[in-house]
């Protein structure tokens, strides 16, 4: 199985054609108000209509879970991602496929516990565009890495090395493939996807 590709922070519907062409697996649509990539529900619906086979992932932070479910239902989406203080026990009650994100790499025990409640975990850098602790991620058990997204500072130049070291389920890029926040650079995006696809699949 090839490494899954997740691209976050799309803000323009016309980019859907490029997503389809490149065969990207997941697209993050941001509903976090403080993010420069946050979109309205109307814009999110426009993006959703262009995605083809790519799976939309709706991104929230400390949002009311009833509102989350309402948005997911309206957009006909099954995948959601949380970046706040939400407990995995609570998130596990949602009738949705959940990705729980962390701004660090928790220890293996904490991630194994999380994965009894949610479908995937994601480790990010402490700040936007900052690499996460790759050395720490690389020594996580295979049972965790097989359901792990690596995010934070990924770009066409470093993603191959990171995949080879960590062997995660998927990689997640945003700022590393942009010309400005929320505006994807087509050439950087093509290069990123090419680098991922040319890397040997996780064992």
N, C-alpha and C positions, 0 to 999 in steps of 0.2 A: 504494500500500500504506500503510495507516495505521500510526502508531507503535505498536510492540508495548508492552504493559503487563505488567510483572513486579512482583508484590507479594511481599515476602520476610518471613519470620518468622511465619507463621501457626502458632499453637499449639493451636487449638481446632477439632475436626472440624466442629461445627455451622456454622461460617462457610462451609463449602463451598457451601451453597445460595446465599449472596450472591455468591460467586465466579462461579457458573454464571449467575446473573441478570445480572451486569454484563458478562459476556463477557471476563473477564480472561484473558490469553494464557498467562502463566507464573506458577507459585506456588513460591516458595522455601521449602524445608523444611530447617531448620537443624540440623546435627549437630556444630557447633563447641562443645565443652564450656564454654568461657569465656563464651559468649554467653547473655544472659538469655532468648533465644528458642530455645535448644537444646531439642530434644525427644527422647524415647526412641524406639526403633524401633517400639514398640507404638503410641505416639501418632501417629507418622508414618504408620503403616499405616492408622489410623483416618482421618486427614486425607486420605490418598491415595484412599480409597474414596469420598470426597464430591466429588471435583474435576470430574467430568464431562469437558468438552473441554479444560479448562486443563491445561497440561503441567507436571508436577511437576519441579522442579529441586532436586537434593539438594546441600546446601552443606557443604563440608569445608575444613579447614585443616591442612595437613601430616599428613594421615591416611595410613595404610598403604593402598596402592592395591588390594591384594587384598581388604581389608575393604570398600573403596569399591565394588568390583565385586560383592561378596557382598550388600551392602545394596541396591544398584541392582537386582540380579537378584531378590531377595526382594520388593522393592516394585514390580517390573515397571516400572522407570523407565529412560529413555534419556538424560536430561540431568543433568549434574553441574556444579558450580561450585566453584572452588578459590581460597582467599584466602591461601594460605601461600607458602612459598618453593619450591614445586614448579616444575621447569623445564617449559617448554612442549614441549620435545622429548620428555620422559617422558610428559607428559599426552597428547601426540598419539598415543601407542601404545595408549591405552585404546579399547576398542570401544564408545565412548559419545560423545555430543555434549557437548563440553566448553566451558565458559565460564571463562576465566582472568581473575581480578579483580586490580586494582591499587589501592593506597591513594594514588594520585597519577596524573597523566597522563603516561605515558612519551612519548618522542619518536616521531614517525611511523615511523621506521625500525624501532624495537623492536616497535612494534605490528604493522607489516606482517610482520615475521619471525614474531611469535607467531601471526598468522592463517594462516601456512602449516602450522601444526600443530594449531590448535584452531579451533572453529567461530565463537566470538565472544570479544570482550574486554569487560571492564567496568571503568569508572573510578569510584572512590569517593573520599570525603573522607578526610583523614588520620586523623580520629577519627569515631566513630559519630555520625550526624546532622549532620555537617559537609559543606558543599557542596564538590565537587571544583572544580578550576580550569576554569571554564566557558570563559574566554577562550582557554585553551590547547587545550581540546577542540574549540572552534569552528573552529580553523584546521587541524585534521587533514584529510588527504586524504579525499575522498568514498569511496574504496575501503575506508578504515578505518571511517569513520562509518556506513557501510551495514551493518557487523557489530559495532557498538558499543552497549553499554548505558551510560547515564548513571545514576549512583546517588549517594547521599549528600545528605541534607537536602532531598529533594524533597517538596513538599506541594502542595495544591490551588491555592495562591496563586502559586507560582513556576514550576510545571511548564510552563505554556504558553510563557512567555518563554524557558525553557531549550530547549524543542523548536525554537522558531523560530530560535534562535541556532545551535544545534549540528546540528540535523537528524540525530539518531542513529537507529539501527535501533529501539532501545527505551529505555524509562525504567523505573527500578526504585525503588520506595518501600518504606519500613518505618516508621521512627519518626515520619515526618511525617503518618501517617494513623492513629496509635494514640492510645488513651486511656491506656495504660500498656504497658510492653514486652511484645510478643507478643499484645496484645489490640487488635484492629483496631476503630476507631470507624466504624460503618456510614455515618454521614453524611459524614465526612471521606473515606472510601473512595469513596462515590458522587460526591462533588465532584471528587476526583482523577481518576477515570475520565472524568467529564464534561468536565473541562478538557482532558484528552489528546485525547478523541474530537472535540472542537470545534476543535482546532488543525489547520490545513492539513497534509496529509500531506507527509513528506519528498520532495523532488524527486529 
